[in-house]
Amino acid sequence: SRGEITAVGAVLDQMRASKNPPTSRTYATVLAMLAQRKDPAGAEAIYKRAVGEGVVPTSAMVNALMNAHIEAASWAGVVTAFNYLKSVARGRGVGITLSTYNTLLKAYVLACAPFQTVFGFFAKMKEMGMRPDNYTYALVIPSACDAGDMDAAKELFEEMEVRAKDWTTRLRVDDYALTIIMGGFLRLGQKARAKAVYDDMLLRGIQPTSHTYRLILRSYSNAQSAHDLALAEQFLKSVVAADDGSRVGSRSLKAGLEYMYRPLLAAHRSRGDKEHVERLLQNYFDEGGSPTISNLTMLMDLYRRRHNIDGARQIWAQIHQLALQTSDQGTLFQDDKSAPSFSPSSSSDAS
């Protein structure tokens, strides 16, 4: 990390020498990069350099510095950065924006602060004139669900829904909040109330995502009973069959197939049911899914339990090939860059 900071510093020196000195936007970009790398020490060093050069800290810079501490789970650093911004705001007219408050709210949530603390800060934000956006509600509603306070979660959603009617708020009711609430009911075992939320989503014309479906499948799969697993598989088949391919990008069900199949595969793996895992994987591939290290590892583990050494070795070879391709190092070891193929029936159990 020290070497990277030195390299970044050298680039900043070159900018200053070329009479194009780094601005607050430049430093905000560098700080954001260090936040992604979970390097709060490096972010602190760059931030101090900026201040030392006379750059007036902006909310974007402090937000990035706060995020660096958040990503590294340095909660005290988050609060220190926020308090610093408040002191700067008083003396230099730097406004504290909603994004800054959202960043601190994010820190409370990721630090697993009690819902009362999270909600108290949320209420204080509104008292200070902040207008919560979708990201704000996407932080506070899950906090309520994690605490098992589903009444509060529903009230927060209803509040968001009312505010969304005012176009100036730029709020929109989407699948995320409803999916989180549905998941909260599922975790509490209240499947009827979860289904009511799911039905409400459909009535609103909101398309559930692969995450929505995975929550439902995981709920049934966690029960581990043959009946619930059969219901989960039936539901999965109906969802995939109903997909008309009209969704694009991250909302595409095809893009989330592996994510959706995983709970069922994991449930059958824990039951030691190799035949079900093989059949589900074949269905997954037939629907256009690709082999992944995760799903192939599940099958390899079952072969290991059955003492099918040849089958385990065959799957391991495919995992190894896939790992090399993922790390872009395959060309050092092999010429074939094609994706590994897989046929469950090609590996039989040892007698």
N, C-alpha and C positions, 0 to 999 in steps of 0.2 A: 504494500500500500504506500509505503514511504517513497518507493521508486516512482509510482504512478503520480503521486502528488508533485514530485520533483519535475516530472515530464510535463504535467499540466502547468506548473509554474513557469517552465521554460517557454511554453507556447504563449502564456500571458505576457511574459517579458518581451517576446518577439512582437506581439501586438503593440505594446507600449513603445517599443523602439521604432516601429514603422509609422508612428504618429496616428495610430488607430487604437488608442487605449481601450482596455476592456471596460464595458459599461455594467450597470447593475443587471441588465438582461444577460450579458455574458456570464457573469458570476452566478446568476440564478440557474442557467443551463448547466454549468459545471457542478453546482451543488445538487441539482436534480440527478445528475449522473452518479455522484457519490452516494446519494440516497439509495439509488437502485443497487449499488454495490454494498449496501449496509456498512458504510464507512463513516461513522459520526466523527471520528477523530480527524479524518481527512477533511470532512466538511467544515469542522471547526477551524482548521488551519486556513482553508481557503476563505472562509468568512472573515476571519481576523485580517487576512491579507487585504481583502476588499476594503474593510473599514480603515485599515492603515493607509491605504492609497487615497482616502478621501471619498470613496464611493458611499453615497447615502443609501443605507439598507432599505430595501423595498419589502413589501409583504411577500412577494414571490420568493425573494431570497430567504426570508425567515421561514416561510412555509417549507421550502426545500430543506433547510437546516433541521426543522422540526421532523420532517419525514425521514431524514437520515437517522435521527435518534429513534423514531418509531420503528423503522425497519430493523434496527439493531436491538430493539426492546429496551432502550435506554430511556425509561419514562421520566426520570428526574431531568434529563437533558431536554426533553420536550417542554416541560413546564418552565425550565430556565429560559429557553429560547422564546417562549410565548411571553413571559414576563418582561424579557428584554424588549420585545417588539412594543409592548404597551408603554414602556418608559420612553422609547424612541418616538412613539406616536405623539406623546404629549409635547415633546420638545421640538420635533421637526415636521409635524403635520403629516406623518405617514399614517394613512388610514388602516384600520384593522378590518379586513374584509371578511365576508362570510366564509370564504375558502380557508382562512386562517382558523376561524372557530371550528369549522368542520374538521380540520387537521387535528386540533386538540381533542375534539369529540372522538375522532378515530382512535387517538391514543388511549382514551378512557376505555373504549370498547375492547381494543386489543389487549389492554392490561387486565381485562376481566373485572373491571370495576363493577360494584353492585349496580343494579338497574336504577335504584333510587339516586345514586350519584350521577349516572348518565342522564337520567330524566331531569334532575335538578339543573344540570348544566344546560340541557336543551331548553328548559323553561327560562333560564337566565338569558340565553341567546335571544329569545323572543322579546323579553323585557327590554333588552338593549336595542330593539328595533331591527334585529336581523330577521330576514324572511327565509325560513328554511326551504331548501331545494330538495330535489329527489335524492341527492347524495346524503343530505342530513337525515331524512327519513329512512334511508337504506342503512343507516348506522343505528338509529335509536330503536326502530321496530325489531330488528334481530336481538337487541339487548333485552327487550321485554320478553321475547319468545324464549331466549336462553334462561331467563329467570322463571319461566313458567307462568308469567303474568299475561295470559292471553287476552284478558279483558282490556288491559292497557294497550296491548298490541293492536287490537281492533279499534280502540278509541283513537289511537295515533293514525291508523289508516283512514278512519272516517274524517279526521281533521285534515289529512292530506287531500282527501277527495273533495272536501268543501273548498279548500284553498285552490285546488286545481281548476275550479270553475272560474276563477279570476285569471284571465289570460296573462295579466302582467306578472304573475308569479312564475310563469314558465314551468309550472309543475305539471306532471302527467301521471295518470294512473297506469302502471304497466304490470307486466307479469312478475317482476321481481318481488315487490312488496307482498302480493298475494301468495306467491310461492313460499316466501319465508313464513307467513302466517300459517299456511297449510302444513308446512314442515313442523311448525311448533305444535300443532294439534296432533300430528302423527307421532311425534316424540312422546307425547302424553298418552298415547294409545287411544285418542279420541278420533277414530276413523270416520265416524258419521259427520262430525263437524269439519274434518279435513275435506271430506267429499263435498260438503256444502260450499266450501271455499273454491274448490276445483270447478264445481258446477257454475258458481258465480263468475268465475274467470271466463268460462265458455259463453255464458249469457252476455257478458260485456264485449264479446268478440275479440278477447285477448288470446292470442295463440300461446299455449303452454310451450315451454322450452324443454330441452333434454334434461335440464336440471330439475324442472317440475316433475317430470316422469320418473327421474331417478329417485327422488324423495319417496314417491309412492312405492316404487319397486323395492327400495331399501326397507321400507316399513314392513312390507309383507315378508321379505326375505329374512329379516331379523327374527321373525317368529320361528323359523327353522322347521315348522311342521310341514309335512308333505302336502297338506291341503292348501296352506298359505302359499307355498312355493308354486304349486300348480296354478293358483289364482294369479300370482305375479307373472308367471310365464304367459298365461292367457292374455293378461293385460298388455304385456310387452308386444305380443304378436299383433294384437288389435291396433295398437298405436302405430307400429311400423307399417302395417297393411294399409292404414288410413292415410299415411303420409303421401301426398300427391307430388312431392318434389318442388312445390312452389316457394318454399322458404329458401332464403339465401344467406350466405355468410355464416356467422356464428349461430344463427337461429335455425340452421338446417339440422333436421334430425339425423341425417346421414353423418354429419360432422360430429354428432354426440353419441353415436351408436355404442362405442366402446364404454363410454361413461354410463350409459343406460344398462348395458349388459352386465357390468361389473358386480352389482349387488347379488344378482342371481348366481353368477359364476362363483363368487366368494362363498355363498351359502352352500352350494352343492360341494364345493371344495372342502369346507369344514365338516360336511357329512361324509366325506371320503367317497363321494359318488362320481367315479370317473366317467361312467357312461353318460350321465347327465351333462357333465362338463364338456365332454367331447361333442355331444349332440348340440348343445347351446353354442359352442364355438363354431361348429359347422353352419348353424343357422346364421350366426353373426357374419361369417365370411360370405355366405350366400346372399346376404342383404347388402354386401359391398363393404363390410368392415375389413380392416387391415390387421395383420398380426402385430401385437405390441409386446414389449418386454413383460408387462404386467399380466396379460392374459395367458401368454405362453408359460410364464413362471408358475401360474396356478396348475396348469396341466403337468408340467415337469414334476412338481411336488407330489401330485397324485401318482404318477408313475414311480416315483421314489418310494412312496408308501407301499405300493404294490410289488416292490422289488423288481420292477421292469427296468433293468439297467439299460438295455438297448434303447428302449423308448425314451428314457430320460436323457441319454446321450444325444439322441436324434433331435430332441427339442432343444437341448443345450446348444447344439450347433447352430440352430436357427436363431436362438436368443443372442448368441455371440455375433452372428452375422448382422443381426438387426442393430446391436449395440455399436458395432463398427460403423455402420452406415449413419447412425444417429450422430456419432461424434466426428463424422467426415474423415475417418481414418481408414475406411475400407480399402482405398486404393493402395495402401501400403502392404496389404496382406492378400488381396484377391483382385481378380479382374472383373468378376461379375458384380454389377451394381444393382441388379434387379432386386426387388423386395422379396424376402424369403417367403416361399409358399408353404402351406401347411395342410395336411389331410389327417384328421384324427385317426382314421381307420388304418393309416400306414404303420401304426405302432401297436402291436398287440401285447397283452400282458404275458409275463413269464408264467409258465405253468408251475 
